[in-house]
Amino acid sequence: MFADSRLKEFLQAVAAKTPTPGGGSVSAAVGALGAALGVMTARFSDASEPEHVLDGLKDELLKIVDADAEAYGQVNSAMALPRATDEEKKRRKQALQNALGEAAEVPLKAMLLAARALGALSELAPRCNRHLASDLSGATYFLEAALLGCGENVRINAAALVDKERAGRLTQEHGRLVAQAAGLRSHILKEVGKLYGGK
């Protein structure tokens, strides 16, 4: 679907007055770009292990582009269900809760993937070819942005869940990953500073 489209087509789809692709899909695409940039950086730095990890995460993040759009499509479908009778209202509510749960879980997976990618960049950073310092920092910013962007979808969909235990788990995991990403970004950029200084 969107993941197989050309960049220009994808941008047009994002800009269109349609529910999808939205913020989650765009954030996942940004994460895939960040991971791809990390792969290139690793290849120029003779860092095969981070390269392989980032290459796999790139592909997984790309899958989220469509998965997020599909999850939100289910939310839209549930909202469009009839609600004229009590039975219809009950069915609609259950369908909507199921869809909202999935619409929170999918971007949470993207957050986890982005955090793992930042971890791989953190391992790469001390060995990074100093001529690729700006690429390493760019990849870092892209991946953190992807994590934060997907995180907003986790938060808003979790807040709409009736199942407070599940909502609490999603919210707690969201906070943990945001904090983890900030720590990894700080560490990576500290290493980038050393590269800029030629040390």
Buried (B, 14 or more C-beta within 10 A) or exposed (E): EBBEBEEEEBEEBBEEEEEBBBBBBBBBBBBBBBBBBBBBBBBBBEBEEBBEBBBBBBEBBBBBBBBBBBBBBBBEEBEEBEBEEEEEEEBBBEBBBEBBBBBBBBBBBBBBBBBBBBBBBBBBBEEBBBEBBEBBBBBBBBBBBBBBBBBBBBBBBBEBBEEEEBBEBBBEBBEEBBEBBBEBBEBBBEBBEBBEEEE
